[in-house]
């Protein structure tokens, strides 16, 4: 089977402290040969970078400040992250960045400011964005429209929206929808939405340790579960799983250009 890519996995978090190396090996054994690691906050960076040191050619770092992680000193944190971005050429994307009003809608302007600043990083470095959005679609779309036509690329991570949202997001050239375990859930509307989304605009992801796919739902998610998502999408698209693997891996390599050929 063609190698798969997990374009969004948090294997560096505490949930994997007891078996991190084994989790990477399980992913490799399952045919998942590249793991893209999105940063969450400043505190997560040492563990994230240590994974990339330990598994070169397998683990690839992103850098960014998650919208729910903004403190009053967020601009200082972004200054330090920017310095890392400029000094480490392994970084494959700016992420995970975006907007999240679900847990706290009192920092909307702060989130919008941080998002715009990190979009500017993507423009400066020609790196893609890994974008998180929850309960903030209208503001997200408004901000993205401000940068339309300026060469941005990226992925709308953990997409779970409707037909209209998919259409609007895919109106941005060079962007993909990140599809994970949610698509396999019984009540998910994603299978119907994806009928109007070309496979050429889809990336596979786990968002581990969260949102494990069926038949692992309710358990800790990990990158070795990507094949379950690929198998499910083969049913959605009515094609062999090998085609899902081939197309989505090509998509990932097209977006994350620093992923090594294996």
CORSUL-V877435 format. One record per residue. RES is the residue in three letters. PSI is psi in whole degrees, -180 to 180 (* if undefined). Layout:
res=RES psi=PSI
res=RES psi=PSI
This chain:
res=UNK psi=144
res=UNK psi=142
res=UNK psi=138
res=UNK psi=161
res=UNK psi=129
res=UNK psi=106
res=UNK psi=1
res=UNK psi=99
res=UNK psi=139
res=UNK psi=51
res=UNK psi=-9
res=UNK psi=-4
res=UNK psi=171
res=UNK psi=-26
res=UNK psi=-20
res=UNK psi=13
res=UNK psi=-30
res=UNK psi=-19
res=UNK psi=37
res=UNK psi=-50
res=UNK psi=-39
res=UNK psi=-36
res=UNK psi=-39
res=UNK psi=-43
res=UNK psi=-38
res=UNK psi=-38
res=UNK psi=-47
res=UNK psi=-42
res=UNK psi=-29
res=UNK psi=1
res=UNK psi=11
res=UNK psi=101
res=UNK psi=-6
res=UNK psi=135
res=UNK psi=120
res=UNK psi=124
res=UNK psi=105
res=UNK psi=135
res=UNK psi=157
res=UNK psi=-51
res=UNK psi=-177
res=UNK psi=-36
res=UNK psi=-25
res=UNK psi=-14
res=UNK psi=-42
res=UNK psi=-44
res=UNK psi=-41
res=UNK psi=-50
res=UNK psi=-33
res=UNK psi=-38
res=UNK psi=-41
res=UNK psi=-32
res=UNK psi=-40
res=UNK psi=-28
res=UNK psi=63
res=UNK psi=143
res=UNK psi=-2
res=UNK psi=-49
res=UNK psi=132
res=UNK psi=128
res=UNK psi=144
res=UNK psi=166
res=UNK psi=135
res=UNK psi=167
res=UNK psi=115
res=UNK psi=140
res=UNK psi=-23
res=UNK psi=0
res=UNK psi=18
res=UNK psi=120
res=UNK psi=-178
res=UNK psi=-22
res=UNK psi=23
res=UNK psi=-32
res=UNK psi=-35
res=UNK psi=-40
res=UNK psi=-44
res=UNK psi=-36
res=UNK psi=-46
res=UNK psi=-39
res=UNK psi=-39
res=UNK psi=-39
res=UNK psi=-38
res=UNK psi=-44
res=UNK psi=-44
res=UNK psi=-17
res=UNK psi=-9
res=UNK psi=107
res=UNK psi=4
res=UNK psi=-18
res=UNK psi=127
res=UNK psi=-13
res=UNK psi=164
res=UNK psi=111
res=UNK psi=157
res=UNK psi=125
res=UNK psi=171
res=UNK psi=-145
res=UNK psi=140
res=UNK psi=105
res=UNK psi=6
res=UNK psi=-50
res=UNK psi=-33
res=UNK psi=114
res=UNK psi=21
res=UNK psi=-7
res=UNK psi=34
res=UNK psi=-46
res=UNK psi=-37
res=UNK psi=-44
res=UNK psi=-43
res=UNK psi=-40
res=UNK psi=-46
res=UNK psi=-40
res=UNK psi=-48
res=UNK psi=-40
res=UNK psi=-40
res=UNK psi=-27
res=UNK psi=-39
res=UNK psi=-35
res=UNK psi=-45
res=UNK psi=-41
res=UNK psi=-42
res=UNK psi=-39
res=UNK psi=-9
res=UNK psi=31
res=UNK psi=152
res=UNK psi=164
res=UNK psi=141
res=UNK psi=106
res=UNK psi=126
res=UNK psi=135
res=UNK psi=127
res=UNK psi=124
res=UNK psi=35
res=UNK psi=26
res=UNK psi=-46
res=UNK psi=-45
res=UNK psi=-39
res=UNK psi=-48
res=UNK psi=-38
res=UNK psi=-46
res=UNK psi=-43
res=UNK psi=-36
res=UNK psi=-29
res=UNK psi=-26
res=UNK psi=8
res=UNK psi=137
res=UNK psi=7
res=UNK psi=10
res=UNK psi=9
res=UNK psi=148
res=UNK psi=167
res=UNK psi=-168
res=UNK psi=136
res=UNK psi=97
res=UNK psi=144
res=UNK psi=46
res=UNK psi=132
res=UNK psi=28
res=UNK psi=-169
res=UNK psi=-176
res=UNK psi=-44
res=UNK psi=-41
res=UNK psi=-41
res=UNK psi=-45
res=UNK psi=-44
res=UNK psi=-43
res=UNK psi=-38
res=UNK psi=-3
res=UNK psi=-12
res=UNK psi=111
res=UNK psi=143
res=UNK psi=7
res=UNK psi=150
res=UNK psi=165
res=UNK psi=127
res=UNK psi=120
res=UNK psi=127
res=UNK psi=-151
res=UNK psi=-26
res=UNK psi=-32
res=UNK psi=-24
res=UNK psi=-6
res=UNK psi=145
res=UNK psi=-40
res=UNK psi=5
res=UNK psi=138
res=UNK psi=-2
res=UNK psi=-40
res=UNK psi=-40
res=UNK psi=-40
res=UNK psi=-40
res=UNK psi=-15
res=UNK psi=-22
res=UNK psi=11
res=UNK psi=119
res=UNK psi=142
res=UNK psi=-27
res=UNK psi=-5
res=UNK psi=22
res=UNK psi=139
res=UNK psi=149
res=UNK psi=143
res=UNK psi=162
res=UNK psi=-34
res=UNK psi=29
res=UNK psi=144
res=UNK psi=14
res=UNK psi=161
res=UNK psi=49
res=UNK psi=142
res=UNK psi=159
res=UNK psi=133
res=UNK psi=17
res=UNK psi=9
res=UNK psi=138
res=UNK psi=-12
res=UNK psi=170
res=UNK psi=128
res=UNK psi=153
res=UNK psi=167
res=UNK psi=-24
res=UNK psi=-9
res=UNK psi=0
res=UNK psi=-39
res=UNK psi=-30
res=UNK psi=-38
res=UNK psi=-43
res=UNK psi=-43
res=UNK psi=-43
res=UNK psi=-43
res=UNK psi=-29
res=UNK psi=-38
res=UNK psi=-40
res=UNK psi=-44
res=UNK psi=-6
res=UNK psi=43
res=UNK psi=166
res=UNK psi=149
res=UNK psi=-29
res=UNK psi=-33
res=UNK psi=-42
res=UNK psi=-45
res=UNK psi=-47
res=UNK psi=-47
res=UNK psi=-47
res=UNK psi=-33
res=UNK psi=-41
res=UNK psi=-39
res=UNK psi=-46
res=UNK psi=-43
res=UNK psi=-30
res=UNK psi=-37
res=UNK psi=-52
res=UNK psi=83
res=UNK psi=-13
res=UNK psi=-3
res=UNK psi=128
res=UNK psi=145
res=UNK psi=137
res=UNK psi=*
